[in-house]
Each structure stands twice: as structure tokens, then as C-alpha cells.
Amino acid sequence: MLSRFLKSQHQPESTESEIPRYPPFLKGLPAASPEDLQSTQDELISKLRQVLGFNQRDFQRLIQPCIDHLAAYVHLLPASEHHHHSGAGGLLRHSLEVAFWAAQAAEGIIFVASGTPVEKKEQEPRWRVAAALGGLFHDIGKPVSDLSITDEDGRYLWNPFLETLSQWTTNNSIERYFIRWRDGRCKRHEQFSILVLNRVMTPELLAWLTQPGPEILQAMLEAIGNTDPEHVLSKLVIEADQTSVQRDLKAQRISVDDNALGVPVERYLLDAMRRLLASSQWLVNQRDARVWIRKSNQSTNLYLVWKSAAKEIIELLAKDKIPGIPRDPDTLADILIERGLATKSASNERYESFAPEVLIKDGKPIWLPMLHISEADLLFSSNVPSGVTLFNKSEWEATQQTQAEQQSRSSEHSDLPEASSSIEHGNSSESPSTNSSDQDDELRLASDVNNPQANENAPGDGCEKPNNSYDGAISNNVNQHDAEALNLPESLAWLPEASSALVVVGEQILFRYPDAVRPWCAPRKLLAELSRLDWLELDPANPTRKARTITTKDGVQEQGLLLKVSISKGLTSLIDLPKQDAESAAAIQNEEALLRPSRTKTTNAQAKEPATRAERKQKPIVANANSSTDPKHAQRQQMVSFVKDLPILLTDGDYPDVDHSADGIRVTIQTLRQVANEHGIPAGQLLRGISASDECQFDEGETVLFTAHAER
């Protein structure tokens, strides 16, 4: 009885504490640690490091301390009251975004137009870092000019000139703080930004920036203070700021008032989509893809195979234990359409069926009901992948009719060459398959051998899907030696310089895969690009395996990616492989004859090693008898010698990121570029020389392993 009475006494107090009040009380912002704040931005910070080209060690030494100080200084402050990035932590996020976009844009700018190579090498990286820092600190004056920060009782007021916001909360044992926006603050922060730079900049970074002179730091300060808006650095920061603002305003269409009672379903849906895409669980523009990018009329449209995509979204949100999420895909689609995050088809239907060109086999398309997402930027935080061809029903019927007319004309004029279609789908008389609405069920019924897709998708990696058929473009221009006529995609523009990575096997070209292509392109990206272009000649006996082992006419086995005959002919015409190959084979044989004896211990090894190396590494093409007098021959000799001496240079020199182990000497690509610059050698030339050596191998990531130590 007593316990029941006590329970009844306690119940009203608990109920009262749970009753919402109107108007609600402001809860303030928590005094979280700067480390916890940064952990929410790890992905963006990693992207910033990559775009700046720093290895982990240099980034931690120069840039990371500035980010640490910025997080402690601005903490969870918003970037604006009612405009962009107006939520908690908005100022930190906005600053990192502007730094990233400015650094990315700076990659395409030549800051040092004149000067010696040494001066350019010294200054160009510093200019790019200055662009990033200008973006990172362009709003650093807002806590001084725009905001007033107090504790809950108003007894303590933060002075931004004395300490960081994080230090203030710690020193005064403040658990939550409250902000007040000042009047008349428009653009006032620009004048204050310079005053508080000493709170976030480190002496080491300032010394590094000003090593060539004060010009770079001066331009950075002018960009932060916006005192010279016409300077190229200021323009980069201004444009990056606009990009960050515009992207956030787009995303704010899903913002929900904290006082609203409804479940923000659309916010959770978009967050789940981004996570599935970022984790590579969702593929893009390939077999089993949930995401398809379609380009039409100069616009980019994003579509989702919704039945499968919605199922995975629901499963992910269920694991997160998010309440109130409908489990019906149609209901979720209607929510996105109602909020303007998705759009209906031209016929006012919820979904529209498309047939991806890369999935068409034997003239039979696979029709996939898709939901049109209104903006591709809603899912992609950086660059949107290039689009592919998606046929709707009317486009497919028009294509079939055109092919039928061409075949009819061809049969009537059998003495003329058969007309070719820009899209080859086999027999057009066969009717399209429309049985299944689920992509997984459809793909189990069709094995797309002719258009295999790569196992990974890398947005923003530079390997883009072309808008036209390069197969047809190259095969139609076999006799032309004009690179533009061949329509070589930008992602493969390095091919004319990569003859050492190519092998001529009969009428076809073989890429030595994976190690030989690393100096020019990441192997997986190359595989993905060649698969998307449909350039690969697959083994009929094992069509799922893209890498092949080919035996040349001399009995030498070569492993790599084999190109189709039509593609190979076009590339041979463009690259002029026979001439290059003859020079390369003779040069390597002469180099081995001259250099191997001094490095080997037995006469038999001296006699056999050049032939073994030539068979293993070179193309079976007759050597050029005049190659011994070719100036390029002497350069190759010097490069072979330099590569052999690299372990000594790396061991004796004071170079960073050089690790000695039982496997050999491991060194980063960044360090090798430093060695090349110090010895006046183009970095790309050195990396190509390393790739041709049988004593070196490129590991995953950005390192090279020298498997044999040089003898002293």
C-alpha cells in the first residue's frame, strides 16, 4: 500500500517533466570537445588532404593544427542566423567546404607563369595551400563581429580575443552556452578576420608559406579580408564560398524545425541514400547499380532503381532504430515527390521505366522502373559521375525502327557496304523484355558478356563515361593519325606516352596489368574505364574474368587486359606502336647487356638475364638496328642506372617516408617525386622507369617497394 502511494506521488512529477511546453525553452549548445566536433567532418578533412596532395605526415604537420585550432575557436557556432549553414556546427562545416572547393579549383590555376623550374616547384604548392587557407579562415571574424556568447545564467561572456570558445567553456565549467546575434553585422566580419588569425595559424605554417617571400601570405590575407577581390586567389575563395552556400541552400529544403512534431522522413531517407552511396553498397551506372546518371539536353538527371533501393534504405534505417519510417516503397517515393526531392515522369507517373544501354544483350533491353531524384547534388557531395545512355520506351522504339530501316536499305543494295548503326544491339526483330520490375530478378536472367562492368565505381576519379561510342569512332579512323579524330577520352589521354605498358599481340593490344599502368592511372580505375567503354576482348571460355594471359608468337606469356581488334587498330595508328616498340626493345636489351654484368655475380647470370628480361618485359617486335645511336637510348641507359641506384640514394639521403623491412625498401610516391625534382628528372619519367624495373613493384596506395637492395 505504501509503495503504491509512493508510486502515485512520484508519477505526476515524471509526467510533468515529459510534457512539452510552448513556447519551448532554448537548450543552448553543448560544450563538446573539439576532437568530437572534428570526428563529424572526417570525410571532408580527408578530401581536403587529398586535393592538396599532402601525405599524411605533412598534412598533420602543417594543416591539421589549423583545423584543430579552428574547431576549438568556432566550436558549434552557426555560419548565419537564417541563411546558409544556420545549424549547430555550421560555421566549421562551411569553412571546411570553402577550403575544399577553393583548393580543388586551384588545381587548374598556374600561379607562377614565369620563373625557373625550381621556383615553380617551390611556390605552386604554397599557392594552393594559401587558397585552401583563405577559404578555411574567410569567416573566422564572425564570432567577433556577429555573435555574443554567454552561459545559461548570463554571468559569463566569452571574449574571443582572450581564448577559444572551447577553452572558455572548460575554464568556467560551462556545460551549455547560448548565442545572440548582433544587429548591423552584414560583411562586418571581414575586417575582424585578420585580427584573430593568430588564434588559428601556426608559426610553422607561416614560416612555410613565406619561405619564397611574402607575396603568397599577402594574397591570402587579402582574400580573407576581401581587400583585393580581383586577385586570382580572392576569386577562388569567393567562388568557393558561393558554391558552399548554394549547395547548402539546396539541402535546406529538407531542414526541419526542431520544434516540429512530425518525423522528418525525407531527411532520414536522403541521409541513408548518401551513406549507401558513400559505402559503395550502391553502385553507379553498371550492373547491379541502384543509381543511374543520365545526360540529356545538356542536363544531368539522377535516377534510382527504386524498388531495390527503397528496400535497402528501409533496412538501414531499421538498423539505426529510426522510428516512424514507412515501410512501403511507394509511400516513401510519394514523400520525396511531395517535398520536391523527386519528380514525377512526363506522363505524371510515380516511376518511369528505362533500359540502360550497358545492360542490353542480343537486342533485348532490361526495363527498370526508376524514381527521378530532382537534384544529383542531393546524393553526391562532390563531383557527379558522367552520364550513360538510358532508353525510355519511345526512344527505344525509334532506335529499333531506324535500325530496321537501315537493314532494309542494306538488303536492297547488297552491293553497297552495310549501313552501321551508332548503337549495336543485335537482332532488332526480337521484342523487348518487360517481365520484371526488380533489377535483381532481371539481371539473374541475363548475363551481360559483351558489356562487362568494373567491380567498383569511383566518382570524381577522372575516368568518365563518354557520350558517344569510342569503339565506332576509333574503328572508323584507323588510317588517321590525328588524336582528335580518334576521340580519345580525356581519362585515357596518357596512352600515347605509355607504350611501355602496352604489348602488341597479333592485331591486338594488351595492357600490362596491373603494375605497368600505375604511373599513369590507378589499375582499378583503368579497368572500370575500359569496361565502361566496352573496349575489352573477353575470354569466351571465362567471360567473367577480365584479365587474360596471352602467349605471344615467341612463346612468351603476358598477363593483362586485351583490347578488341577495332580499338587496337585505332590506338596503333594513334600511338605508332611498332616504331616505339622497336626502339624500346633494342634499348632495353642494350641496357641489360651493359648494366647487368656489373650487378650480377656469375657469368651464366650475365648471359641469361638480358634475354629473360626482354622476354618478360618487352613486346615481341624486331629491334631497331639504329637504336644504339638514338639519343633516347642514352636517356634510357641513364634512367635504368638511376633506378638501380635509388635504394642507395634513399638509404643514405635524408628523405621522409622511407621504411626498411625484410621485404626491401618501401617509399612513398611523394618522396620519389622529391628525389626526381632534386636530380632534375621529370617525376613521370622516373615513375615509368621504376615500373619497367623487375626489382620494383607498386603497392596498393601510394608506395613503391624496392625488392632488391643495391649492392655497395
C-alpha positions in Angstrom: 0.0 0.0 0.0 2.8 2.4 0.9 4.7 1.5 -2.2 1.6 2.2 -4.3 1.2 5.5 -2.6 4.8 6.5 -3.2 4.5 5.5 -6.8 1.4 7.6 -7.2 3.2 10.5 -5.6 6.2 10.2 -7.9 4.2 9.7 -11.2 2.9 13.3 -11.7 6.5 14.7 -11.3 7.8 12.4 -14.0 4.8 13.1 -16.3 5.2 16.9 -15.8 8.9 16.7 -16.8 7.9 15.0 -20.1 5.2 17.4 -21.1 6.3 19.6 -23.9 6.0 23.4 -23.4 5.1 26.2 -25.7 6.9 28.3 -26.4 9.8 25.9 -26.0 12.9 26.8 -23.9 16.2 27.2 -25.8 18.5 24.4 -24.9 21.8 26.0 -25.9 24.8 24.3 -27.5 26.7 21.6 -25.6 30.4 22.1 -24.6 31.6 19.2 -26.7 35.3 18.6 -27.2 37.0 19.8 -30.4 38.0 16.3 -31.2 34.4 15.1 -31.2 33.5 18.0 -33.4 36.2 17.1 -35.9 35.2 13.5 -36.0 31.9 14.5 -37.6 33.9 16.1 -40.5 36.5 13.3 -41.1 35.4 12.6 -44.6 35.6 16.2 -45.7 39.0 16.7 -44.0 40.3 13.6 -45.8 39.1 15.0 -49.1 40.9 18.3 -48.4 44.2 16.4 -47.7 43.9 14.5 -51.0 43.1 17.6 -53.1 46.1 19.4 -51.6 48.4 16.5 -52.5 49.9 16.1 -49.0 50.9 12.8 -47.5 49.6 12.1 -44.0 52.8 13.3 -42.3 53.0 16.7 -43.9 49.3 17.3 -43.6 49.4 16.6 -39.8 52.4 18.9 -39.5 51.2 21.9 -41.4 47.4 21.8 -42.0 45.8 19.7 -39.2 46.9 22.1 -36.4 45.0 24.9 -38.1 41.9 22.7 -38.3 42.3 21.8 -34.6 42.5 25.5 -33.6 39.6 26.4 -35.9 37.3 23.7 -34.3 38.3 24.9 -30.8 37.7 28.5 -31.8 34.3 28.4 -33.6 33.1 25.2 -31.9 29.4 24.6 -32.7 28.6 28.2 -33.8 26.4 28.5 -36.9 27.6 30.4 -40.0 24.4 32.6 -40.3 21.2 33.2 -38.4 18.6 32.4 -41.1 20.6 31.8 -44.3 23.2 29.1 -45.1 24.7 26.6 -42.6 22.5 28.1 -39.9 22.5 24.9 -37.7 24.9 23.9 -34.9 28.4 23.4 -36.3 27.5 25.2 -39.5 30.5 27.6 -39.3 33.0 24.8 -39.0 31.4 22.8 -41.9 31.1 25.9 -44.1 34.8 26.8 -43.5 36.0 23.3 -44.4 33.8 23.2 -47.5 35.1 26.5 -48.8 38.7 25.3 -48.2 38.0 22.2 -50.2 36.3 23.9 -53.1 39.0 26.6 -53.3 41.8 24.0 -53.2 40.1 22.0 -55.9 39.7 25.0 -58.1 43.3 26.0 -57.5 44.5 22.8 -59.2 43.6 24.2 -62.5 45.4 27.5 -62.0 49.1 28.3 -62.9 50.1 30.8 -60.2 53.8 31.1 -61.3 53.6 31.8 -65.0 57.3 32.7 -65.3 60.3 31.6 -63.3 62.7 28.8 -63.1 61.5 25.2 -62.6 62.9 25.3 -59.0 60.8 28.4 -58.3 57.7 26.9 -59.7 58.2 23.7 -57.7 58.7 25.7 -54.6 55.8 28.2 -55.0 52.9 26.3 -56.7 52.1 24.0 -53.8 52.2 27.0 -51.4 49.7 28.9 -53.6 47.3 26.0 -53.5 47.6 25.8 -49.7 47.0 29.6 -49.5 43.8 29.1 -51.5 42.6 26.5 -49.1 43.6 28.6 -46.0 41.8 31.6 -47.5 38.7 29.5 -47.7 39.2 28.0 -44.2 39.5 31.3 -42.5 37.4 33.6 -44.6 34.6 33.7 -41.9 36.9 33.5 -38.8 35.9 37.0 -37.8 32.2 36.1 -37.4 32.5 35.1 -33.7 33.9 38.5 -33.0 31.6 40.8 -35.0 28.3 38.8 -35.4 27.8 36.9 -32.2 27.6 37.3 -28.4 28.1 34.1 -26.4 27.1 33.6 -22.7 26.4 30.8 -20.3 22.9 29.9 -19.2 22.7 32.4 -16.4 24.4 35.2 -18.4 27.2 35.6 -15.8 30.0 34.6 -18.1 30.6 36.3 -21.5 33.1 34.9 -24.0 35.8 37.2 -25.2 37.1 35.8 -28.5 40.4 37.8 -28.2 41.4 36.1 -24.9 40.7 32.4 -25.5 39.0 29.9 -27.8 35.3 29.1 -27.2 36.3 25.6 -26.1 38.8 27.0 -23.6 36.2 29.3 -22.2 33.7 26.6 -21.6 36.4 24.4 -19.9 37.8 27.2 -17.8 34.4 28.2 -16.5 32.9 24.7 -16.2 30.1 25.6 -18.7 28.1 22.6 -20.0 25.9 24.6 -22.4 26.3 28.0 -23.9 23.8 30.4 -25.6 24.3 32.7 -28.6 22.8 36.1 -29.5 23.0 37.6 -33.0 24.1 41.3 -33.1 22.4 43.8 -35.4 24.1 45.5 -38.4 26.6 42.7 -38.9 26.5 42.4 -42.7 30.0 42.0 -44.1 31.5 43.3 -40.8 33.3 40.1 -40.1 35.8 40.6 -43.0 37.6 43.4 -41.1 37.8 41.3 -37.9 39.1 38.1 -39.6 42.6 39.3 -39.9 42.7 40.2 -36.2 42.1 36.7 -35.0 44.2 34.8 -37.4 46.9 34.4 -34.8 44.3 32.2 -32.9 44.3 29.6 -35.7 47.5 29.9 -37.7 50.7 28.3 -36.5 54.2 29.8 -36.7 55.4 26.7 -38.6 52.8 27.2 -41.3 53.5 30.9 -41.6 57.2 30.2 -42.0 56.5 27.6 -44.7 54.2 29.9 -46.6 56.6 32.8 -46.5 59.8 30.8 -47.4 59.8 32.0 -51.0 58.8 35.5 -50.0 55.8 37.5 -48.5 53.7 37.6 -51.7 51.7 34.4 -51.0 50.8 35.3 -47.5 49.9 38.8 -48.6 47.5 37.4 -51.2 46.0 35.1 -48.7 45.3 37.9 -46.2 43.8 40.0 -49.0 41.5 37.1 -49.8 40.4 36.6 -46.2 39.8 40.3 -45.7 38.3 40.7 -49.3 40.5 43.8 -49.9 41.5 42.8 -53.4 38.6 40.9 -54.9 40.2 40.9 -58.4 43.2 38.9 -57.4 43.1 35.3 -58.6 43.3 33.9 -55.0 40.4 36.1 -53.9 38.3 35.0 -56.8 38.9 31.3 -55.9 37.8 31.9 -52.3 34.7 33.9 -53.4 33.6 31.3 -55.9 34.2 28.5 -53.4 32.2 30.4 -50.8 29.3 30.8 -53.3 29.5 27.1 -54.1 29.2 26.1 -50.5 26.3 28.5 -49.9 24.4 27.3 -52.9 24.8 23.6 -52.1 23.7 24.2 -48.5 20.6 26.2 -49.5 19.6 23.3 -51.8 20.0 20.9 -49.0 18.0 23.1 -46.6 14.9 22.1 -48.5 14.9 19.1 -46.1 15.6 21.1 -43.0 13.1 20.6 -40.2 12.3 22.9 -37.4 13.5 21.4 -34.1 10.1 22.3 -32.5 8.1 20.4 -35.2 6.4 17.2 -34.0 6.4 15.3 -37.3 9.1 12.8 -38.2 11.4 14.3 -40.8 11.2 11.2 -43.0 12.8 12.9 -46.0 15.8 13.9 -44.0 16.4 10.3 -42.9 15.8 9.0 -46.5 18.4 11.3 -48.0 20.9 10.6 -45.2 20.5 6.8 -45.8 21.0 7.2 -49.6 24.2 9.2 -49.1 25.5 6.6 -46.7 24.7 3.7 -49.0 26.4 5.5 -51.9 29.5 6.5 -49.8 30.0 3.0 -48.6 29.9 1.6 -52.2 27.0 -0.6 -51.3 25.2 1.3 -54.0 26.9 1.1 -57.4 26.6 3.7 -60.2 26.0 3.2 -63.9 26.8 -0.5 -64.0 25.4 -4.0 -63.5 23.6 -4.3 -60.1 23.6 -0.5 -59.8 21.0 1.3 -57.8 22.0 4.7 -59.1 21.9 5.7 -62.8 23.1 9.1 -64.1 21.5 10.1 -67.4 22.6 13.1 -69.5 20.1 14.6 -71.9 19.9 18.1 -73.4 22.9 19.4 -71.5 21.4 18.4 -68.2 22.3 15.7 -65.7 19.5 13.6 -64.3 19.8 11.1 -61.4 17.5 8.0 -61.2 17.2 5.3 -58.6 16.0 1.7 -59.2 13.5 2.4 -56.5 12.1 -1.0 -55.5 15.5 -2.4 -54.7 16.8 1.0 -53.4 13.9 1.5 -51.1 14.3 -2.0 -49.6 17.9 -1.2 -48.7 17.0 2.2 -47.3 14.3 0.7 -45.0 16.7 -2.0 -43.8 19.4 0.6 -43.0 17.0 2.8 -41.1 15.7 -0.2 -39.2 19.2 -1.0 -38.1 19.5 2.6 -36.9 16.2 2.1 -35.0 14.7 5.3 -36.5 11.0 5.3 -35.5 8.1 6.3 -37.7 9.6 5.4 -41.1 7.0 3.9 -43.6 8.0 0.5 -45.0 6.2 0.8 -48.3 8.4 1.9 -51.2 5.5 3.8 -52.9 4.8 5.7 -49.8 8.5 6.7 -49.5 8.5 7.8 -53.1 5.4 9.9 -52.6 7.1 11.7 -49.6 10.1 12.6 -51.7 7.9 13.8 -54.5 5.7 15.9 -52.1 8.8 17.5 -50.6 10.2 18.4 -54.1 13.2 16.0 -53.7 11.9 13.7 -56.5 9.8 14.4 -59.6 7.1 12.5 -61.5 7.6 11.4 -65.1 6.4 13.3 -68.1 3.2 11.2 -68.0 2.6 12.2 -64.3 3.5 8.7 -63.1 5.4 8.0 -60.0 8.1 5.9 -61.8 9.4 5.8 -65.4 11.0 2.7 -66.9 14.4 3.0 -68.5 16.7 0.5 -70.3 20.4 1.1 -69.6 22.4 0.6 -72.8 25.1 -1.2 -70.9 22.7 -4.0 -69.9 21.3 -4.6 -73.4 22.1 -8.1 -74.7 21.1 -9.6 -78.0 18.8 -6.7 -78.7 16.8 -7.3 -75.6 16.6 -4.4 -73.1 16.1 -4.7 -69.4 13.4 -2.3 -68.3 13.9 -0.9 -64.8 11.3 1.3 -63.1 13.2 4.3 -61.7 12.5 7.3 -59.5 13.8 10.6 -60.7 15.7 12.5 -57.9 15.3 16.2 -58.6 19.0 17.2 -58.0 22.0 15.0 -58.3 23.8 17.2 -55.7 21.4 15.8 -53.1 23.3 12.5 -53.1 26.8 13.4 -54.4 28.8 15.7 -52.1 31.5 16.4 -54.8 31.6 15.7 -58.5 28.7 13.9 -60.1 29.8 10.9 -62.3 29.3 11.2 -66.0 26.0 10.1 -67.5 25.3 7.0 -69.6 22.6 6.2 -72.2 19.2 5.2 -70.7 16.5 4.5 -73.2 12.9 5.2 -72.4 10.2 3.3 -74.3 9.7 5.9 -77.1 13.5 6.3 -77.7 14.0 2.5 -77.8 11.1 2.1 -80.4 12.6 4.9 -82.5 16.0 3.2 -82.4 14.6 -0.1 -83.4 12.7 1.5 -86.3 15.9 3.2 -87.5 17.9 0.0 -87.4 15.1 -1.8 -89.3 15.1 0.8 -92.0 18.9 0.6 -92.3 18.8 -3.2 -92.6 16.1 -2.9 -95.2 18.1 -0.5 -97.3 21.2 -2.6 -96.9 19.3 -5.7 -98.1 18.0 -3.8 -101.2 21.5 -2.6 -102.0 23.6 -5.6 -101.2 26.4 -4.3 -103.5 27.0 -1.4 -101.1 28.6 -1.5 -97.7 26.1 -2.4 -95.0 24.9 0.6 -93.1 26.0 0.7 -89.5 24.1 1.9 -86.5 25.7 4.0 -83.8 24.1 1.6 -81.3 24.6 -2.1 -81.8 22.0 -4.2 -80.0 21.9 -7.3 -82.2 18.7 -8.5 -83.8 16.1 -5.8 -83.7 13.2 -8.1 -84.5 13.3 -9.6 -81.1 10.8 -8.0 -78.7 12.0 -6.2 -75.6 11.8 -8.0 -72.2 9.4 -6.3 -69.8 8.7 -9.1 -67.4 10.3 -8.0 -64.2 10.2 -4.7 -62.3 13.0 -5.6 -60.0 16.6 -5.2 -61.2 18.0 -8.2 -59.3 15.4 -10.5 -60.9 16.1 -9.2 -64.4 19.9 -9.4 -64.1 19.7 -13.0 -63.0 18.1 -13.9 -66.3 20.7 -12.0 -68.4 24.4 -12.4 -68.4 25.9 -9.3 -70.0 29.1 -10.7 -71.6 29.5 -8.0 -74.2 29.3 -5.1 -71.8 31.1 -6.2 -68.6 31.2 -3.6 -65.9 34.0 -2.9 -63.5 33.8 -4.0 -59.9 34.0 -0.6 -58.4 32.8 2.9 -59.1 34.9 5.9 -58.3 33.1 9.2 -58.5 35.3 12.2 -59.3 38.3 9.9 -60.3 38.7 11.3 -63.8 37.7 8.2 -65.6 34.5 9.4 -67.3 31.9 7.6 -69.4 31.9 9.2 -72.9 28.7 10.4 -74.5 29.5 8.7 -77.8 30.8 5.3 -78.9 34.6 5.4 -78.9 34.7 1.9 -80.4 33.0 3.2 -83.6 35.0 6.5 -83.6 38.3 4.7 -83.5 37.5 1.9 -85.9 36.2 4.4 -88.4 39.5 6.4 -88.2 42.1 3.6 -88.3 44.1 5.3 -91.0 44.1 8.7 -89.4 46.9 9.9 -87.1 45.0 12.7 -85.5 44.3 12.3 -81.8 41.2 14.5 -82.0 39.8 12.4 -84.9 40.1 9.3 -82.7 38.0 10.9 -79.9 40.3 9.5 -77.3 38.6 10.2 -73.9 40.3 12.6 -71.5 40.7 9.8 -68.9 42.9 7.9 -71.4 44.8 10.9 -72.8 48.0 9.4 -71.3 48.0 6.4 -73.6 50.4 7.9 -76.3 53.0 8.3 -73.6 52.5 4.8 -72.1 54.0 2.5 -74.7 56.0 0.6 -72.1 52.7 -0.5 -70.6 51.4 -1.9 -73.9 52.1 -5.2 -75.7 51.2 -5.9 -79.3 49.8 -9.4 -79.7 48.9 -10.0 -83.4 46.4 -7.3 -84.3 45.5 -6.6 -80.7 47.0 -4.5 -77.9 47.4 -5.9 -74.3 47.7 -3.6 -71.3 50.2 -5.0 -68.8 48.0 -5.1 -65.8 48.2 -4.1 -63.0 51.8 -2.8 -62.2 52.8 -1.4 -65.6 49.9 1.1 -65.7 50.3 2.5 -62.2 52.5 5.5 -63.2 49.6 6.8 -65.4 46.4 5.5 -63.9 45.2 3.5 -60.9 44.7 0.0 -62.1 41.2 -0.4 -60.9 40.2 2.9 -62.4 41.6 1.8 -65.7 39.7 -1.4 -65.5 36.5 0.4 -64.7 37.0 2.8 -67.7 37.9 0.1 -70.2 34.8 -1.9 -69.1 32.5 1.1 -69.4 33.9 1.9 -72.9 33.4 -1.8 -73.9 36.9 -1.9 -75.2 37.9 -5.3 -73.6 38.2 -8.6 -75.5 36.9 -11.2 -73.1 37.8 -14.8 -73.0 34.8 -16.8 -74.3 35.6 -19.7 -72.0 35.6 -17.4 -68.9 33.8 -14.2 -69.7 33.6 -13.0 -66.1 37.4 -12.7 -65.8 38.7 -9.6 -67.4 42.5 -10.1 -67.0 43.9 -12.6 -69.5 47.1 -14.5 -70.0 48.2 -14.4 -73.7 51.1 -16.4 -75.3 52.9 -14.4 -78.0 54.3 -16.0 -81.2 57.6 -16.3 -79.4 56.1 -18.4 -76.6 56.3 -15.6 -74.1 53.3 -15.3 -71.7 51.9 -11.9 -71.0 49.2 -11.1 -68.5 46.9 -8.1 -68.8 43.8 -6.5 -70.4 43.3 -7.4 -74.0 41.6 -4.8 -76.3 39.3 -5.5 -79.2 40.7 -5.6 -82.7 39.0 -2.4 -83.8 40.1 -0.5 -80.8 43.7 -1.9 -81.1 43.9 -0.7 -84.7 42.9 2.8 -83.8 45.3 3.0 -80.9 48.2 1.6 -83.0 47.5 4.3 -85.6 47.5 6.9 -82.9 50.4 5.8 -80.8 52.5 4.4 -83.7 53.4 1.4 -81.6 55.7 -0.6 -84.0 58.2 2.2 -84.1 58.2 2.9 -80.4 58.3 -0.8 -79.6 61.3 -1.4 -81.8 63.2 1.3 -80.1 62.2 0.2 -76.7 63.1 -3.4 -77.2 66.5 -2.6 -78.5 67.2 0.0 -75.9 66.3 -2.4 -73.0 68.4 -5.2 -74.5 71.4 -2.9 -74.8 70.9 -1.5 -71.3 70.8 -5.0 -69.9 74.0 -6.1 -71.8 75.8 -3.0 -70.4 74.5 -2.8 -66.9 73.6 -6.3 -65.7 77.2 -7.7 -65.6 78.3 -5.1 -63.1 75.4 -6.1 -60.8 75.5 -9.9 -61.1 77.8 -12.4 -59.6 78.1 -15.3 -62.2 78.9 -15.4 -65.9 75.8 -17.5 -66.6 73.6 -15.0 -65.0 75.2 -12.3 -67.1 74.5 -14.2 -70.3 70.9 -15.2 -69.5 69.5 -12.1 -67.7 69.1 -9.8 -70.7 67.1 -12.3 -72.7 64.9 -13.2 -69.7 64.1 -9.6 -69.0 63.4 -8.8 -72.6 61.1 -11.7 -72.9 59.3 -10.9 -69.8 59.0 -7.1 -70.1 59.1 -6.2 -73.8 56.9 -6.7 -76.8 58.0 -9.3 -79.4 58.9 -6.8 -82.1 62.1 -6.7 -84.2 64.6 -4.3 -82.7 65.7 -1.2 -84.5 69.3 -1.6 -85.6 70.0 2.2 -85.3 68.7 2.4 -81.7 72.2 2.4 -80.2 72.8 5.8 -81.8 69.4 7.1 -80.7 69.6 9.9 -78.1 66.7 8.3 -76.4 68.8 5.2 -75.9 71.3 7.1 -73.8 68.4 8.6 -71.7 67.1 5.1 -71.1 70.5 3.9 -70.0 70.8 6.7 -67.5 67.3 6.0 -66.2 68.0 2.3 -65.7 71.2 3.1 -63.8 69.4 5.8 -61.7 66.6 3.4 -60.8 69.2 0.7 -59.7 71.0 3.3 -57.5 67.7 4.5 -55.9 68.0 2.2 -52.9 71.4 3.7 -52.1 70.1 7.3 -52.5 67.1 6.6 -50.3 69.2 4.9 -47.6 72.0 7.5 -47.5 69.8 10.6 -48.1 67.6 12.4 -45.6 64.2 11.6 -47.2 60.9 11.2 -45.4 58.6 8.1 -45.6 61.4 5.6 -46.3 60.9 2.3 -44.5 63.3 -0.6 -44.4 62.0 -4.1 -43.9 62.7 -7.7 -44.7 60.8 -7.3 -48.0 63.0 -4.4 -49.1 62.8 -0.6 -49.1 59.3 0.9 -49.2 58.9 4.6 -50.2 56.0 6.8 -51.0 55.3 8.3 -54.4 55.6 11.8 -52.9 59.2 11.1 -51.8 60.1 9.7 -55.2 58.8 12.9 -56.7 61.1 14.8 -54.3 64.1 12.7 -55.4 63.2 13.3 -59.0 63.0 17.1 -58.6 66.3 17.2 -56.7 68.1 15.4 -59.6 66.4 17.4 -62.4 64.4 14.4 -63.6 60.7 14.6 -64.6 58.7 12.7 -61.9 56.6 10.9 -64.5 59.7 9.7 -66.3 61.2 8.3 -63.1 57.9 6.5 -62.2 57.8 5.0 -65.7 61.4 3.8 -65.3 60.5 2.2 -61.9 57.5 0.5 -63.5 59.8 -1.1 -66.1 62.2 -2.5 -63.5 61.8 -6.1 -62.2 63.3 -5.0 -58.8 60.4 -2.7 -58.0 56.7 -3.1 -57.5 53.9 -0.6 -56.9 51.8 -1.5 -53.8 48.2 -0.5 -53.2 48.1 3.1 -52.1 50.9 5.5 -52.8 54.1 3.4 -52.2 56.8 1.6 -54.1 58.6 -1.5 -52.8 62.3 -2.0 -53.9 62.5 -5.7 -53.5 66.3 -5.9 -54.1 68.8 -3.8 -52.1 71.5 -2.2 -54.1 75.0 -3.7 -53.5 77.5 -1.2 -52.3 
